[in-house]
Each structure stands twice: as structure tokens, then as C-alpha cells.
């Protein structure tokens, strides 16, 4: 009976040791899984930051290119000229100046 009791205790100790070993292995696996997840998250975060930095650099480069293309231009104005109106104004001005010149010439000759 003492031998059987000792065998039962030994078997119980072996089961407990196996359970402890299994728990330790599970805990180690969980820690490794968590470490892998943290590493993956850090890599994704780093990639996102690099992508954002690259986008910022690209935007800065685009702004720089745009500035270089504009040069020192502060403002641009588009003017459309209606040549018919301009020709009409010049014609009226020419006729008025000819009439005034003739009138002044006649007045000065009449007075002199």
C-alpha cells in the first residue's frame, strides 16, 4: 500500500510538472505572439510615418516647382482688347482734333 501511495504521489507530481511545463510553454507562446504583434504594429506605424513624410516632401517639391515656374510673378492679369472700339475712339479723336485745329487756325487768321 505504501508503494502504491508513493506511485500515486509520483504520478501526481509528474502530472503537475507536465501541467506546469505546458502552462510555461503556453505563456511563452503568448509572449512571442504578443511580441510579433507589437513588432508588426511598429513596422506598420513606421511605414505610415514614412509614407506621410514622403507625401509631405512631395507636396513641398510640388510647391517649389510651382514657385520656380511662376518666378517672381506676384499677379497675372488677362486683358482682352476690342480693336473695333479702340479704332472708333482714335477716329473720333482724330476728327475732333482736326476740327479744333481748323477752328483755331481760322480764328487766329481772322484776328490777325
BELUR-V226683 format. One record per backbone hydrogen bond with DSSP energy under -0.5 kcal/mol. CO is the residue of the C=O (numbers start at 0). NH is the residue of the N-H. If there is no record, write none. Layout:
co nh
CO NH
CO NH
This chain:
co nh
0 4
1 5
2 6
3 7
4 8
5 9
6 10
7 11
8 12
9 13
10 14
11 15
12 16
13 17
14 18
15 19
16 20
17 21
18 22
19 23
20 24
21 25
22 26
23 27
24 28
25 29
26 30
27 31
28 32
29 33
30 34
31 35
32 36
33 37
34 38
35 39
36 40
37 41
38 42
39 43
40 44
41 45
42 46
43 47
44 48
45 49
46 50
47 51
48 52
49 53
50 54
51 55
52 56
53 57
54 58
55 59
56 60
57 61
58 62
59 63
60 64
61 65
62 66
63 67
64 68
65 69
66 70
69 72
76 78
78 80
79 81
80 82
81 85
82 86
83 87
84 88
85 89
86 90
87 91
88 92
89 93
90 94
91 95
92 96
93 97
94 98
95 99
96 100
97 101
98 102
99 103
100 104
101 105
102 106
103 107
104 108
105 109
106 110
107 111
